[in-house]
């Protein structure tokens, strides 16, 4: 292990120990409530929703947003209310938000620009058979760039590509790593600094951080559960970019791939039902799990993080999110 690898390993282990990603320092067992504006009857229903899944988790933390306000933050199993948890692939909507912000600020002229225009590292590196068209920001954001998911990204000085950019769709963690590289070249700032400035700053979410790895933009953003909710509110309410951008560019269909309909960094549901239009993303880094779902017309959101008891355990936070959203949208109007 060379000096640079040793440094990254040490930083990674420090983060895991601090944030609980490996199940250490979880604290005492029980249920722990932070923000609570839901009332006892609705809380009973929410508890039933979560406890139906808790047998497979060391802990589950949730944040619920209703009508643009955080109405509940709660941890089940261990107290995670003020501790950071990893977003895993829910990091991808975070990265998408930063890219769109850089476009809105004029640092990126167009999402359809080739990434090589902004980063020398990615200039003239596509294999000859896939050299045209050049890979753009939009290609990478929508998983249509032809970049591999987990296999080797480089062969000598040439990118490995699975297909010509824009001619297919395949989920790609490496593609989001490339976006992080290019954003760092554009701004002269680290990805962690970009997360803190462009994501945490506008919504007063000070816990946001990221690990210093190539794939951090795809899977290694961290925050408290409340700050995940503040991110969701920021996206829905136009604090990062205009709601016209959200509805007309971010949450629209670009491609259909194995996990669903892909927008700009978000999967999209209910495209034919504007009132219930939803963006979502799931995340798994082995045992650590995360899920985020937003319904921007209603200004409602469900945020979930947790630590599964097994790295090959069920990926069921999507089902939990559906249960919680239904409980929230039926219970809160009664409570009001």
N, C-alpha and C positions, 0 to 999 in steps of 0.2 A: 504494500500500500504506500503510494508516494505521499508527499507532504500535503498536496492539494486534496487528494482523496481522504487523507486522515482528518483534515480540517472539516471537510464536508460531512464525514462520518460523525465527528464529534458534535457538530452543529445539529445534525439530524437527531442524534440520541438525546441531546439537550432538549430539543423541541418535543420529542416524544415523552420524555420524563416530565416536562413542564405542562404539556397540553393533554396528557392522558391517552395519546393515541395507541400506546401499547398496553393500556390497562393498569398502569401504575399510578399511585397517588390519587386514587379515586375518592378517598374520604369515606365518611361513615355512610351506612346504608339507610334508605328511607325515601320519602317523597319530599321535594324541596321546591317551594313556590317563590318566584320573584314578583313580577308584575301580575296582579290579579284584579281584573275588572269584569269577570264573567258571571259571578253569582253562584250560589251553592248548587242549584239544580243543574245548570249547565256544566259545572265542574264535575259533578257526578257522572254525567254522560261522557265527558272528555276522559276522565279517569278510566271508565270502562273501555273506551276505544283503545287507549294506550296499553292497559294491562293485558289486553288480549294478545299483545305481541311481546310483552316484556320477558316471557319465559326464555326467549332466545337471545337476550341481551343483558350485558352487565349494567348498562344504563341506557335510557332514552331521554333526550331533552327535546322539548317542543317550544315553539313560539307561534302564537296565533295573532294575525292581524285582521281587524274587522273595520271596514269603512275608513281605512287609512291610519288606524291607531293600533298600537300593540295592546292587546287586551289580556294576554296571558304569556308568561314564561314559566316553565316548570320542568324539573328534572325528576325522573323516576329511577330508583335504584341507587344512585349516588348523586351528590350535590355537584352539579356542573354549571350552576347559574352564572358564576363569574369566571369560569374557566374557559379557555379557548379549546375548540374542537375543530378537527380538520374537515374541510368541505369535500375532499376527494374530488370527483369530477364535477361537483357543483361549482368548482373553481372556474369552469369554462364560461358560464354566464358572467362571472366577474371579469374575466379577461375580455370577453366580447364588449362589455360595458366600457372598459378602458379604451379599446380600439375605437369605438364609436365616439367617445369623448375626444380623442385625439383628432378624429376627422372633424368634429364640430368645432374644435379649437383651431383648425387649419394646419395642424402639424402633419396630418395625412390629407392629401388633396381629394382623393377619392378611394373608396373601398375597392374599386375596380382597377386601381393601379397595381402594377406588378410589385411584389415585395422587394425585388432586386433593385428597384428605383430608390429604395430607402436604406438598403443594407448591402454593402459590398459582399458580405459573406454569402448571400443568396443570389448573386448575379452570375448568370451563365453557368449554372450548376445543374440544370435539368438534363437528364439523359437524352441523347439525340432523338430517340424514337418518341419521346414525350416532351420535346422542347417547345412545342407550340400548341396552345397558347401558354404564355408565362403564368405562373402561379400568382394569384392576387390575394389581397386581404379577405375578400368575400369568399373566395374558394376555401381558404383555411377555416374561416368562421363557420362555414356551412358543411364542412367535412366533404367537400367536393374537389379538393386539391390533388387527389391521387397519392397523398403522402401516407406511408404505412402507419398502422396504429401502434404496435409495440416492437416490431422487428427493427433491424438496424436501419438507421436513417441515411448513413453515408456509405458509399463504396469508393474508396480513394477520395477524390474531390468531387464526386458526383452524387446527387441525391438519388436514393432508391425511390422509385415511384411505381405504384400499382396500375395506374391508368393515366390517360391524358387529362389534365386539369379541366374540370367542367363537364366531363363526359360520364361521370358516375358519382356515387356517394358511398363512402365507407368511413365509419367512425375512426378518428385519428387523434390520439393523445399527442403524438409527435408533431402534428400540425399546429397544436396550440403551443408547444414548446418553441416552434419557429416563430410564432407571433410574439412570444415574449422576447426572443432575441432581437427581432426587428424593432419592437417598441423601445427596447433599451438603446439601440443604435440611434433611433430618432430623437429620443429625449436626453440621452446621456445619463439616465437614472436607472437604478436597479428595478427589477420587477417588484420587489418588496416596497420600494419607495413609491412606485406608481400605484400600487394597491392602497397604500396609506394616504396618498395625496388625492387620487381620483375616486376612490371608493369610500374610504373612511371619512375623509375630510368633509365632503359636502353634506353628510348626514350626521356628523358628530359621533362617528363610530370609531372610538380610539383603539379598540382591541385588534383591528385588522392587521395581519402580518402574513408573510409567506416565507417558505424556506428557499435557500439559495441554490436551487437545482434547475436544470434545463426544463424539466417537466412540471415545475411549480405552476405555471399558468394553466395547466391541465388538471392538477390534482393536489396542490399543496398550499392552498390558501387556508387561513385559520381565523376564527373570531369566536366571541361568545355567541350564544344562541340569540340574545337580544339584538346584537349588532347584525346578525344575519337577517333578522326581521327589519332592521333599519335599512339594510341594503334593499330588501324587497320593496319597502315603502318608497325608497328613492327611485327605483326603477319605475314603479307604478305611477308616481306622482309627478314625474318630470324633473326631478332634482339633478339627474345626470345628463339628460338630453330631453328634448321636447316630447310630449306624448304623441305628437304627429309622427315622429321618428319611430316611437315604440310600436304604434299600430300600423304604420304604412311601410316600415322597413324591417324592424326587428322581429316582430311576431307574425311573420307571413311564411308561406311555403316556398322554400328553395329547393328542397330535395326530400325524397322519401328513402330512408335507409332502415336497417334492420331494427332499430330501436324506436322508430317513429318518424313523424314529419318534422323536418329540421328548419328552424329559423336561423337568426344570427346568434348562435351560441345557446339557444333555447330549443327544446322540443315544444311543439305547439299542438294544442287540442282545440276542438270546437271552432274551427275556422268559419263555419257557416252559421254560427250563433254568436254574434258580437258581444252580447251581454255576458256570455259565459266563456268567452275566449280566454284560454289559459296558456301560460308558459310554465315549463317545468324542467327540472334536471335531477337525475339521481347520481349518487356517488358512492364508490366503494374502494377503499384502500386496504383490502383484506378484511380485517375485523372492523375498523372504523367505517361507519356508514353515514350518509347524509342524503337529504332530499329537500328540494325547495319547489313550491308551486305558487304561482301568482295568478290572480284573476283581476286584471287591471281595471276593467269597467266597473267592477264592484268594489275595488280597492281592498280585496281580501287576499290573505296569503297564509300558507302553512309552511313552517320551517321545522326540520327534524334533523338531529344528529344522534349518534349512538355508537355503542361498541358491542358488536355481535360476539357471542361466546365462541364462534368458530369462523375461520376465514372462508369456509365454504358453506356458511349458513345461508338461509333463504334471503333473497333480496326482496323484502316485503314492505319497505318504507313507502313505496308507491301506493300500496293498498291502504296503509295507515293514513297517508295524506288524504286519500279520497274519503275515508271514514271521518277524519277530523274536519275536512272542509264541509262535508254534509252536516255534521253536528254543529259546526260554527254557524253556518248559514241558516239553519233551521232554529237553532237555540237562541242566538243573539237577538233577533227581532222580538221574540217572546220576552226576553229579559228586559229589553228596552221599554 
